Amino acid sequence: MARRPDSSVIITSIKDDENGFGTGFIIATKQKITYIATCAHVINNLGGIDYVKVAGQKAEVVNGLLPGLDLAILSTTPPLEKPAISLQTEVFLECEVRIEGFSRLVDMTVFDTLDGKLTREREIECDNQRIRMWELNTEDGLDGGYSGSPVVHKETNCAIAVIVHSRGSKAGNAVSVEGLNLLWKGVSELFIRDISFVLPDEDRLVKDISFFILKSKDNRIAQIDKINDFHQERRSVEKNILDINKRIEYLHKSEPFNAIKTTIDDDVFRQQIRQDRDISFQAQKEINELKQKREELVKELRTIEEDITEANALRDYYEERSAFEEKVLSNNTGRKRRLKSKIKELWLRIEKTTTDSFIFSVIESDIGRYRDYIERLDTPSNS
């Protein structure tokens, strides 16, 4: 994919005695106003919100700064004559990135790009929301002037994060561009939620399948957790049924319950017999209620058993699907043939089974997805 024109701009102070600088990048131009993302500490280091210039032009801070979030959005009027960069929130660890920013070389300010890779992911808490932040490693030095630079995904050429500070010469931290939405709600309109259209067809196929492999692994873990929950629920129901059986057995063996089965004519015991009869009737009523409850629990147990069976089947299917899609990715040769063969296999699986379950909606979705892949492979790439 061809490199796009960069959207990075230098941020300086209008104060004559302040020669510091930082980096920002254009995220939008609307109604003759250009919006630029950068770091809050860049603005503070240059004298504050009233003393900031972007590419030599006076700038204003949009909606102020937010404590706990080292991000800021600036605006300039008239607009800057540079393109905006798209924003992407879908990010995988270990993806390769490019940092586009300014640094100082002796007495010169130099624009440069650094290659890097996202490593550890963490979250920052701000305004009752959690925003992702990544540690990243670079091949070259990450100087202070890079603060506010965009972290650009190499495959999509979209900005995924903002450099907030460096950790040593070849490492730094970057906050996800989703944090910009806390400063200006208009940013949410700029997020690219489907990055497939910026990828060549073949790369798009690989990206989509890779995403579903990761997703299926997450789903497989979820199914295992669900199966464990089902088994725990089943044990609880079985214990309740056992307790009911013990209670019924106790009531049947109790003396008051058996008292009405014996004829006693002595007047002395008649009153006691009436009391015992009342107790036995209450016991019988409780027994009937317990039996009804036991019947309901048995039905619930059958449902849980069905859930366990379906969860096991779905977990096995996710494992099978991951293995197949990883195989598809491993070799370009015969990719379309393998996809067509898999579609046929999945249709046969649906036709041979009459039981309706959630797994079939998953299979039908996969069939549609594989057909889309084949169409993409049949369509020449315009990239």
C-alpha positions as CSV (number, residue, x, y, z in Angstrom):
1,M,0.0,0.0,0.0
2,A,1.3,3.4,-0.9
3,R,2.3,5.8,1.8
4,R,-0.2,8.6,2.4
5,P,0.9,12.3,2.9
6,D,1.6,12.8,6.6
7,S,-0.8,14.7,8.8
8,S,1.7,15.7,11.6
9,V,2.2,19.3,12.5
10,I,4.7,21.0,14.8
11,I,3.3,22.7,17.9
12,T,5.2,25.7,19.4
13,S,4.6,28.6,21.7
14,I,3.9,32.2,20.8
15,K,6.3,33.3,23.6
16,D,9.6,34.5,22.2
17,D,11.6,33.1,25.1
18,E,10.0,29.6,24.8
19,N,11.8,27.4,22.2
20,G,10.3,24.1,23.1
21,F,8.0,22.1,20.8
22,G,5.8,19.1,20.4
23,T,3.9,17.2,17.7
24,G,0.2,17.1,16.8
25,F,-1.7,15.6,14.0
26,I,-4.8,16.7,12.0
27,I,-7.9,14.6,12.7
28,A,-10.5,16.6,10.8
29,T,-11.3,19.8,8.9
30,K,-14.9,20.9,9.2
31,Q,-16.5,24.2,8.3
32,K,-13.2,25.8,7.7
33,I,-11.8,24.8,11.1
34,T,-8.9,22.3,11.4
35,Y,-8.9,20.0,14.5
36,I,-5.5,18.7,15.8
37,A,-4.8,16.0,18.4
38,T,-1.8,16.3,20.7
39,C,-0.8,15.9,24.4
40,A,-2.0,18.0,27.2
41,H,1.5,18.3,28.7
42,V,2.8,19.7,25.4
43,I,0.4,22.6,25.8
44,N,1.3,23.1,29.4
45,N,5.0,23.0,28.7
46,L,4.6,25.7,26.0
47,G,3.0,28.2,28.5
48,G,-0.6,27.0,28.6
49,I,-3.8,27.1,26.5
50,D,-3.4,30.8,25.6
51,Y,0.1,30.5,24.1
52,V,-0.1,27.6,21.6
53,K,0.7,27.7,17.8
54,V,0.1,25.0,15.3
55,A,2.3,25.1,12.2
56,G,3.0,28.8,13.1
57,Q,-0.7,29.6,13.4
58,K,-2.5,30.6,16.6
59,A,-4.6,27.8,18.0
60,E,-7.3,27.3,20.6
61,V,-7.9,24.4,22.9
62,V,-11.2,22.7,22.2
63,N,-13.3,22.1,25.4
64,G,-10.3,22.6,27.7
65,L,-8.1,19.9,29.3
66,L,-9.3,16.9,31.3
67,P,-7.4,16.0,34.5
68,G,-5.9,12.5,34.3
69,L,-5.9,12.4,30.5
70,D,-2.7,13.5,28.8
71,L,-4.6,14.4,25.5
72,A,-5.8,17.6,24.0
73,I,-7.6,18.8,20.9
74,L,-6.6,22.1,19.2
75,S,-8.4,24.1,16.5
76,T,-7.2,26.6,14.0
77,T,-8.9,29.1,11.7
78,P,-8.4,29.4,8.8
79,P,-7.9,25.7,8.2
80,L,-4.5,24.2,7.6
81,E,-3.7,22.9,4.2
82,K,-2.7,19.4,5.2
83,P,-4.8,16.2,5.0
84,A,-6.5,14.6,8.1
85,I,-5.6,11.1,9.2
86,S,-8.3,8.5,9.8
87,L,-8.7,7.1,13.4
88,Q,-8.8,3.4,14.1
89,T,-9.8,1.8,17.4
90,E,-9.5,-1.9,16.4
91,V,-6.0,-2.8,17.5
92,F,-4.1,-6.1,18.1
93,L,-1.0,-6.4,20.3
94,E,2.3,-6.8,18.5
95,C,1.0,-5.0,15.5
96,E,3.6,-3.0,13.6
97,V,3.3,0.8,13.8
98,R,4.9,4.0,12.6
99,I,5.5,7.1,14.8
100,E,5.4,10.4,12.8
101,G,6.7,13.4,14.6
102,F,9.4,16.0,15.2
103,S,12.7,15.9,17.1
104,R,15.7,18.1,17.6
105,L,18.9,17.5,15.8
106,V,21.6,20.0,17.1
107,D,19.8,23.3,16.5
108,M,17.4,22.0,13.8
109,T,13.9,20.7,14.1
110,V,13.5,17.5,12.1
111,F,10.4,15.6,11.0
112,D,11.0,11.8,11.0
113,T,9.2,8.5,11.2
114,L,10.1,5.7,13.5
115,D,9.2,2.0,13.2
116,G,7.9,0.3,16.3
117,K,5.6,-2.4,17.7
118,L,2.9,-2.3,20.4
119,T,3.7,-4.5,23.3
120,R,2.0,-4.5,26.7
121,E,-1.6,-3.2,27.0
122,R,-2.9,-1.4,30.1
123,E,-5.9,1.0,30.9
124,I,-6.1,4.4,32.4
125,E,-9.0,5.6,34.4
126,C,-10.5,9.0,33.5
127,D,-13.9,10.5,33.9
128,N,-15.3,7.2,35.1
129,Q,-14.2,5.5,31.9
130,R,-11.2,3.3,31.0
131,I,-9.0,4.1,28.0
132,R,-6.5,1.7,26.6
133,M,-2.8,2.6,26.7
134,W,0.1,0.6,25.2
135,E,3.8,0.4,25.8
136,L,5.7,0.4,22.5
137,N,9.2,-0.3,21.4
138,T,11.0,1.5,18.6
139,E,14.1,0.8,16.6
140,D,15.4,4.3,17.0
141,G,15.4,7.0,19.7
142,L,12.1,8.4,20.9
143,D,12.9,12.0,21.9
144,G,10.7,14.4,23.8
145,G,9.5,16.2,20.6
146,Y,7.6,13.2,19.6
147,S,5.0,13.8,22.4
148,G,1.7,14.2,20.7
149,S,2.7,12.2,17.6
150,P,0.3,9.8,15.9
151,V,1.0,6.1,16.2
152,V,0.1,4.9,12.8
153,H,-0.9,1.3,12.0
154,K,1.3,0.2,9.1
155,E,-1.3,-1.9,7.3
156,T,-4.2,0.6,7.4
157,N,-2.4,4.0,7.6
158,C,-4.8,5.0,10.4
159,A,-3.8,6.6,13.7
160,I,-4.5,4.3,16.6
161,A,-2.9,6.1,19.5
162,V,-1.0,9.3,20.6
163,I,2.5,9.2,22.0
164,V,2.3,10.6,25.6
165,H,5.8,10.1,26.9
166,S,9.0,8.2,26.3
167,R,10.5,5.5,28.6
168,G,14.2,5.6,27.8
169,S,15.6,6.0,24.4
170,K,13.7,3.3,22.5
171,A,10.4,2.9,24.4
172,G,7.4,4.9,25.1
173,N,3.7,4.9,26.1
174,A,0.8,5.7,23.8
175,V,-2.9,6.4,24.6
176,S,-5.6,5.1,22.3
177,V,-7.3,7.7,20.1
178,E,-10.6,6.6,21.7
179,G,-9.6,8.9,24.6
180,L,-10.1,11.9,22.3
181,N,-13.8,11.2,22.4
182,L,-13.8,12.4,26.1
183,L,-12.6,15.8,24.9
184,W,-14.8,16.3,21.8
185,K,-17.8,14.1,21.0
186,G,-17.4,14.8,17.3
187,V,-14.4,12.5,17.3
188,S,-16.6,9.4,17.5
189,E,-17.7,10.2,13.9
190,L,-14.1,9.9,12.7
191,F,-13.5,6.4,14.0
192,I,-13.2,3.7,11.4
193,R,-15.1,0.7,12.7
194,D,-14.5,-1.5,9.6
195,I,-10.9,-1.3,8.5
196,S,-11.3,-3.9,5.8
197,F,-12.0,-1.4,3.1
198,V,-8.5,0.2,3.4
199,L,-6.8,-3.2,2.9
200,P,-6.1,-4.9,-0.4
201,D,-8.5,-7.8,-1.0
202,E,-6.0,-10.6,-0.2
203,D,-4.8,-8.8,2.9
204,R,-8.4,-8.1,3.9
205,L,-9.2,-11.8,3.8
206,V,-6.2,-12.6,6.0
207,K,-7.1,-9.8,8.4
208,D,-10.8,-11.0,8.6
209,I,-9.8,-14.6,9.2
210,S,-7.2,-13.7,11.7
211,F,-9.8,-11.6,13.6
212,F,-12.2,-14.6,13.7
213,I,-9.5,-17.0,14.9
214,L,-8.8,-14.7,17.8
215,K,-12.6,-14.3,18.3
216,S,-13.2,-18.0,18.2
217,K,-10.5,-18.5,20.9
218,D,-12.2,-16.0,23.1
219,N,-15.6,-17.8,22.4
220,R,-14.0,-21.1,23.2
221,I,-12.8,-19.9,26.5
222,A,-16.2,-18.4,27.2
223,Q,-17.9,-21.7,26.3
224,I,-15.5,-23.6,28.7
225,D,-16.5,-21.1,31.4
226,K,-20.2,-21.6,30.5
227,I,-19.8,-25.4,30.7
228,N,-18.3,-25.0,34.2
229,D,-21.2,-22.8,35.2
230,F,-23.7,-25.4,33.8
231,H,-22.0,-28.2,35.8
232,Q,-22.1,-26.1,39.0
233,E,-25.8,-25.3,38.4
234,R,-26.5,-29.0,37.8
235,R,-24.8,-30.0,41.1
236,S,-26.9,-27.4,42.9
237,V,-30.1,-28.8,41.4
238,E,-29.2,-32.4,42.1
239,K,-28.5,-31.5,45.7
240,N,-31.9,-29.8,46.0
241,I,-33.5,-32.9,44.6
242,L,-31.6,-35.1,47.1
243,D,-32.7,-32.9,50.0
244,I,-36.3,-33.1,48.9
245,N,-36.1,-36.9,48.7
246,K,-34.6,-37.0,52.2
247,R,-37.4,-34.7,53.6
248,I,-40.1,-36.8,52.0
249,E,-38.6,-40.0,53.4
250,Y,-38.4,-38.4,56.9
251,L,-42.1,-37.3,56.7
252,H,-43.2,-40.8,55.7
253,K,-41.4,-42.3,58.7
254,S,-42.6,-39.8,61.2
255,E,-44.9,-41.0,64.0
256,P,-47.7,-38.4,63.5
257,F,-47.9,-39.4,59.8
258,N,-48.3,-43.1,60.7
259,A,-50.7,-42.4,63.6
260,I,-53.8,-42.4,61.4
261,K,-53.0,-45.9,60.2
262,T,-53.6,-47.3,63.7
263,T,-57.1,-47.6,65.3
264,I,-57.1,-46.5,68.9
265,D,-60.4,-46.4,70.7
266,D,-59.3,-45.2,74.1
267,D,-60.8,-41.8,74.8
268,V,-57.7,-40.6,76.5
269,F,-55.8,-40.8,73.1
270,R,-58.6,-39.4,70.9
271,Q,-57.5,-35.8,71.3
272,Q,-53.9,-36.7,70.6
273,I,-55.0,-38.7,67.6
274,R,-56.8,-35.7,66.2
275,Q,-53.7,-33.6,66.7
276,D,-51.6,-36.3,65.1
277,R,-54.1,-36.4,62.2
278,D,-53.8,-32.7,61.6
279,I,-50.0,-33.0,61.7
280,S,-50.1,-35.9,59.2
281,F,-52.3,-33.9,56.8
282,Q,-49.8,-31.0,56.9
283,A,-47.0,-33.5,56.3
284,Q,-48.9,-35.0,53.3
285,K,-49.4,-31.5,52.0
286,E,-45.7,-30.7,52.3
287,I,-44.9,-34.0,50.6
288,N,-47.1,-33.2,47.7
289,E,-45.5,-29.7,47.4
290,L,-42.1,-31.2,47.6
291,K,-42.9,-33.8,44.9
292,Q,-44.1,-31.0,42.6
293,K,-40.9,-29.0,43.3
294,R,-38.9,-32.1,42.6
295,E,-40.6,-32.6,39.3
296,E,-39.8,-29.0,38.3
297,L,-36.1,-29.5,39.3
298,V,-35.9,-32.6,37.2
299,K,-37.1,-30.7,34.2
300,E,-34.6,-28.0,35.0
301,L,-31.9,-30.6,35.2
302,R,-32.8,-31.9,31.8
303,T,-32.5,-28.4,30.4
304,I,-29.1,-27.9,32.0
305,E,-28.0,-31.3,30.5
306,E,-29.1,-30.0,27.1
307,D,-27.2,-26.7,27.6
308,I,-24.0,-28.7,28.6
309,T,-24.3,-30.8,25.4
310,E,-24.8,-27.7,23.2
311,A,-22.0,-25.8,24.9
312,N,-19.6,-28.8,24.4
313,A,-20.6,-29.0,20.7
314,L,-20.1,-25.3,20.2
315,R,-16.7,-25.3,22.0
316,D,-15.6,-28.2,19.7
317,Y,-16.8,-26.3,16.7
318,Y,-14.9,-23.2,17.6
319,E,-11.7,-25.4,18.0
320,E,-12.4,-27.0,14.6
321,R,-13.0,-23.6,12.9
322,S,-9.8,-22.1,14.3
323,A,-7.8,-25.0,13.1
324,F,-9.3,-24.8,9.6
325,E,-8.9,-21.0,9.3
326,E,-5.3,-21.1,10.5
327,K,-4.7,-23.7,7.8
328,V,-6.3,-21.4,5.2
329,L,-4.0,-18.6,6.3
330,S,-0.9,-20.7,6.2
331,N,-0.8,-21.2,2.5
332,N,-2.2,-19.1,-0.4
333,T,-2.3,-22.0,-2.8
334,G,-5.7,-23.6,-3.0
335,R,-7.3,-21.2,-0.6
336,K,-10.5,-20.8,-2.7
337,R,-10.8,-24.6,-3.1
338,R,-10.5,-25.2,0.6
339,L,-13.1,-22.6,1.4
340,K,-15.6,-24.1,-1.1
341,S,-15.0,-27.6,0.3
342,K,-15.6,-26.3,3.8
343,I,-18.9,-24.6,2.7
344,K,-20.1,-28.0,1.3
345,E,-19.1,-29.8,4.5
346,L,-20.9,-27.3,6.7
347,W,-24.1,-27.5,4.6
348,L,-24.0,-31.3,5.0
349,R,-23.7,-31.0,8.7
350,I,-26.8,-28.8,8.9
351,E,-28.8,-31.1,6.6
352,K,-28.0,-34.2,8.6
353,T,-29.1,-32.9,11.9
354,T,-32.7,-31.9,12.7
355,T,-32.1,-30.5,16.2
356,D,-32.3,-26.8,16.2
357,S,-29.6,-25.1,18.2
358,F,-27.5,-22.0,18.4
359,I,-24.5,-23.7,16.7
360,F,-26.4,-23.8,13.4
361,S,-26.8,-20.0,13.4
362,V,-23.0,-19.8,13.9
363,I,-22.4,-22.3,11.1
364,E,-24.7,-20.4,8.7
365,S,-22.9,-17.2,9.5
366,D,-19.6,-18.9,8.7
367,I,-20.9,-20.1,5.4
368,G,-21.8,-16.6,4.5
369,R,-18.4,-15.3,5.6
370,Y,-16.6,-17.9,3.5
371,R,-18.6,-17.0,0.5
372,D,-17.7,-13.4,0.9
373,Y,-14.0,-14.4,1.1
374,I,-14.4,-16.3,-2.2
375,E,-16.0,-13.3,-3.9
376,R,-13.1,-11.1,-2.7
377,L,-10.6,-13.6,-4.1
378,D,-12.5,-13.6,-7.4
379,T,-12.5,-9.7,-7.5
380,P,-9.2,-8.1,-8.7
381,S,-7.8,-5.7,-6.1
382,N,-7.8,-2.0,-6.9
383,S,-5.2,-1.2,-4.3
